[in-house]
Every structure is written in C-alpha cells, then in structure tokens.
Amino acid sequence: MSEELAIDLSTFFLSISSAAFFSMGMGIEGKESAPPVDLTMARQNIQLLELLSEKTKGNRTQEEDRLLSQLLFEVRMRFVEIQKELVSKK
C-alpha cells in the first residue's frame, strides 16, 4: 500500500469525527447548503469515538491521545449546541 493511502489511528479518529460533524449539519466549506441534521447518526459516531478511546487506551501515542481528547470534546460540545438549537426552535 502506498504511503498516501496508508491509514493510521489519527486518520481514523479524524474520519469518524468528520462523520459526526457532518451528521450535525456541518458541511463542506464552499457548499451552499448544509447537510441535514441526523442526531442519531451523530450520537453513534460519538459513541464510536468513545469506544475507540476506551479500547485503545494505553496503546496510543501522546499525539493520538491529544487528538482524540480534542475531537471528543469538540464533537460533544457541538452535539449539545445542536440539541439546544433544535429545542429552542420548537
């Protein structure tokens, strides 16, 4: 497998967090319309990151630890913000 196609743990974490953000309506910059919000899918991706955090504990580099901690914080905070926004619209 070429170096460009190699997937490492950090890339895997980033991929899952991107899917979570996308499910929370955060699209690609430059696109006119945001993707639809799907909190169930977002929650599943957050839970997947939490599972990976638990199962890879002690086997990650310091950089991977920092990245995963930061990603979990960011997706959880955004999830709460989206929930609040949806409740206030009702």
Residue, then its C-alpha position, 0 to 999 in steps of 0.5 A: m500500500s502506498e504511503e498516501l493511502a496508508i491509514d493510521l489511528s489519527t486518520f481514523f479518529l479524524s474520519i469518524s469525527s468528520a462523520a459526526f460533524f457532518s451528521m450535525g449539519m456541518g458541511i463542506e466549506g464552499k457548499e451552499s447548503a448544509p447537510p441535514v441534521d441526523l442526531t442519531m447518526a451523530r450520537q453513534n459516531i460519538q459513541l464510536l469515538e468513545l469506544l475507540s478511546e476506551k479500547t485503545k487506551g494505553n496503546r496510543t501515542q501522546e499525539e493520538d491521545r491529544l487528538l482524540s481528547q480534542l475531537l471528543f470534546e469538540v464533537r460533544m460540545r457541538f452535539v449539545e449546541i445542536q440539541k439546544e438549537l433544535v429545542s429552542k426552535k420548537 
